[in-house]
Amino acid sequence: MTTTRFLTNPSPAEMPRSADVVIVGGGPAGTAAAWAIERAAPGTRIVVIEQGSQLASGASLASLENFRTCWAAPCLHRMMQRSIHVFHHAEEFLGEGVKLGLKQQGYLFLAFTEPGAATLKSDVEHLHRCGLTHVAYLTGDEVAQRHPWLGRKVVAAKYDPVAGWMDSNALVYAFANATRSTTFLLEVQQTQLRLNGDRVRGVSTANGDIDAPQVVIANGAGARPLGRSAGIDLPIVIRPRQSFTTGWRHDGFDEESPCVISAAPFPHVRPEARSGAIFGYEYKWNTKAVQPDPDARRDALLDPLYPVEQFKDPRFPSVTLALLARQLGHAPGQGFADPRYLRGIYHRAGYYVYRDNAYATLVDGTRVRYDSQRAIIDAWPGLEGLFVSVAHVGHGIMSAPAAGEILASKVTGQPLPDPTFADFGLDVSYVEHDMGGLSDNGLKVK
Ligand SMILES: Cc1cc2nc3c(=O)[nH]c(=O)nc-3n(C[C@H](O)[C@H](O)[C@H](O)COP(=O)(O)OP(=O)(O)OC[C@H]3O[C@@H](n4cnc5c(N)ncnc54)[C@H](O)[C@@H]3O)c2cc1C
């Protein structure tokens, strides 16, 4: 049995010449796929190709590293429940001594108006009907009692106690270290797919070619250009998203606090380490400055532009803090309006990757494209041996173990671990309750 190997910028002599499966991308999706394929078919010779100098060099670097179960679509909440089970049993699934830095302090979604409270209430009722009975509806008084620092403007909340955050880098390396017959190639550029008619033949790279009958595209925002090397057009788009960490947080917002998701447009924050906080906010974005082409999509890119840091809007931290302060009613100098938040900020950007072939049929019969929360985890039709695990949107860390297992079932030809996971199929255009990320597009679907 071989052991896990890491090779950085391998020489032609060091390059593996062949593998059973090549996985392109060493982020959460790619490493989870290697872990799960080995569990399903021990001894499979896998090569993971990563262009960065370390694994997890993509979107996870900017991530809030959160997880939660309260997803409205069954395929999504079952995916997260399975993944959280793996996180909670990390030693069993990932190896002795594995520590993922799990904190399970919950997610609290806030409402500041009666209609907002009614929406949260019906969300909770729906989640209960789906079996997620641990998710609770809290009145404003209950929120004030549990978390006085949130103030009196909160009318109601939805609370997911089986939610929290973790160390995403530890997760990716735990997947990698749990493998036995996988080789990880770092700093390998210019990977292209190689075909033989309608079959995959392997990949070519700047360091040499690898023959393999099965290749997995799992390289996040880089997936569309990679697919093009095999003449296929992956139905995905990408949008830059930002987060920032502060070294300070205000009194009352203590280390034990949950992750708080405020009302539309959904700025969110959670405690980070002893004294800081980490913030996110999926604000509307448009491509005008970087895509002068008038036909280009206004709010999304097809191919990534690097460095992604160019999309950091310097106003982002102050806008996010101001929004939270306004919604929570913090006066200047208090709470999130305290200027100490703006000192020593660590501001990051990364790409969310979205499925771009989801559409809903409205009551009047028209079809409307929507931002699906569902990844694409499937075999590519018409090209034998090609698989994709892409479009993990804003939850590719919390979903990684289950996403790996779904991909592994496709690669090994075994049944899906859960029938609802068929909804991650390439051509599944619509799934009920699949629009409810942190954005609210208010469509009335047939
Ligand atoms: C601001 C922000 C906040 C987020 N918050 C959360 C959160 O709280 N919880 C959560 O679960 N998720 C969160 N996410 C989403 C999460 O980070 C992604 O869904 C996840 O990282 C996707 O995993 P991936 O492996 O598909 O892609 P990535 O993480 O982007 O990894 C892809 C890897 O492939 C490599 N690569 C790219 N192109 C090539 C190539 N051609 N050849 C070789 N290697 C290549 C990259 O270097 C990278 O290492 C957040 C993301 C952002 C941007």
The ligand as a Tripos MOL2 file, in Angstrom:
@<TRIPOS>MOLECULE
LIG
   53    58     1     0     0
SMALL
NO_CHARGES

@<TRIPOS>ATOM
      1 C1        -16.6800   35.2690    1.3200 C.3       1 LIG1
      2 C2        -16.9800   33.7910    1.3510 C.ar      1 LIG1
      3 C3        -17.6000   33.2280    2.4630 C.ar      1 LIG1
      4 C4        -17.8770   31.8570    2.5040 C.ar      1 LIG1
      5 N1        -18.4230   31.3210    3.6280 N.ar      1 LIG1
      6 C5        -18.6490   29.9710    3.7020 C.ar      1 LIG1
      7 C6        -19.1320   29.3760    4.8890 C.ar      1 LIG1
      8 O1        -19.3560   30.0390    5.9020 O.2       1 LIG1
      9 N2        -19.3410   28.0220    4.8990 N.ar      1 LIG1
     10 C7        -19.1030   27.2470    3.7910 C.ar      1 LIG1
     11 O2        -19.3500   26.0400    3.8480 O.2       1 LIG1
     12 N3        -18.6500   27.8000    2.6480 N.ar      1 LIG1
     13 C8        -18.4080   29.1290    2.5840 C.ar      1 LIG1
     14 N4        -17.9320   29.6990    1.4310 N.ar      1 LIG1
     15 C9        -17.9020   28.8830    0.2120 C.3       1 LIG1
     16 C10       -16.7420   27.9290    0.1630 C.3       1 LIG1
     17 O3        -15.5330   28.5960    0.4060 O.3       1 LIG1
     18 C11       -16.7520   27.2920   -1.2280 C.3       1 LIG1
     19 O4        -18.0300   26.7720   -1.5330 O.3       1 LIG1
     20 C12       -15.7360   26.1640   -1.2960 C.3       1 LIG1
     21 O5        -14.4530   26.6520   -1.0190 O.3       1 LIG1
     22 C13       -15.7840   25.5190   -2.6850 C.3       1 LIG1
     23 O6        -14.8530   24.4580   -2.7060 O.3       1 LIG1
     24 P1        -14.2050   24.0250   -4.0860 P.3       1 LIG1
     25 O7        -13.2030   22.9750   -3.7490 O.co2     1 LIG1
     26 O8        -15.2640   23.7410   -5.0800 O.co2     1 LIG1
     27 O9        -13.4610   25.3410   -4.6280 O.3       1 LIG1
     28 P2        -12.2490   26.1600   -4.0100 P.3       1 LIG1
     29 O10       -12.3120   26.2480   -2.5490 O.co2     1 LIG1
     30 O11       -12.1720   27.4300   -4.7920 O.co2     1 LIG1
     31 O12       -10.9970   25.2310   -4.3500 O.3       1 LIG1
     32 C14       -10.5960   25.0210   -5.6740 C.3       1 LIG1
     33 C15        -9.1270   24.6260   -5.6670 C.3       1 LIG1
     34 O13        -8.7530   24.3290   -7.0080 O.3       1 LIG1
     35 C16        -7.5520   25.0010   -7.3250 C.3       1 LIG1
     36 N5         -7.5560   25.2460   -8.7640 N.ar      1 LIG1
     37 C17        -8.2930   26.1470   -9.4610 C.ar      1 LIG1
     38 N6         -8.0440   26.0310  -10.7830 N.ar      1 LIG1
     39 C18        -7.1330   25.0380  -10.9110 C.ar      1 LIG1
     40 C19        -6.5010   24.4430  -12.0260 C.ar      1 LIG1
     41 N7         -6.7500   24.8500  -13.2920 N.pl3     1 LIG1
     42 N8         -5.5950   23.4670  -11.8000 N.ar      1 LIG1
     43 C20        -5.3360   23.0340  -10.5270 C.ar      1 LIG1
     44 N9         -5.9120   23.5650   -9.4310 N.ar      1 LIG1
     45 C21        -6.8130   24.5380   -9.6360 C.ar      1 LIG1
     46 C22        -7.5720   26.2590   -6.4750 C.3       1 LIG1
     47 O14        -6.2710   26.7780   -6.2580 O.3       1 LIG1
     48 C23        -8.2100   25.7500   -5.1860 C.3       1 LIG1
     49 O15        -7.2590   25.2380   -4.2640 O.3       1 LIG1
     50 C24       -17.5900   31.0420    1.3790 C.ar      1 LIG1
     51 C25       -16.9600   31.5920    0.2690 C.ar      1 LIG1
     52 C26       -16.6400   32.9510    0.2390 C.ar      1 LIG1
     53 C27       -15.9540   33.5110   -0.9600 C.3       1 LIG1
@<TRIPOS>BOND
     1     1     2 1
     2     2     3 ar
     3     2    52 ar
     4     3     4 ar
     5     4     5 ar
     6     4    50 ar
     7     5     6 ar
     8     6     7 ar
     9     6    13 1
    10     7     8 2
    11     7     9 ar
    12     9    10 ar
    13    10    11 2
    14    10    12 ar
    15    12    13 ar
    16    13    14 ar
    17    14    15 1
    18    14    50 ar
    19    15    16 1
    20    16    17 1
    21    16    18 1
    22    18    19 1
    23    18    20 1
    24    20    21 1
    25    20    22 1
    26    22    23 1
    27    23    24 1
    28    24    25 2
    29    24    26 1
    30    24    27 1
    31    27    28 1
    32    28    29 2
    33    28    30 1
    34    28    31 1
    35    31    32 1
    36    32    33 1
    37    33    34 1
    38    33    48 1
    39    34    35 1
    40    35    36 1
    41    35    46 1
    42    36    37 ar
    43    36    45 ar
    44    37    38 ar
    45    38    39 ar
    46    39    40 ar
    47    39    45 ar
    48    40    41 1
    49    40    42 ar
    50    42    43 ar
    51    43    44 ar
    52    44    45 ar
    53    46    47 1
    54    46    48 1
    55    48    49 1
    56    50    51 ar
    57    51    52 ar
    58    52    53 1
@<TRIPOS>SUBSTRUCTURE
     1 LIG1         1 GROUP 0 **** ****
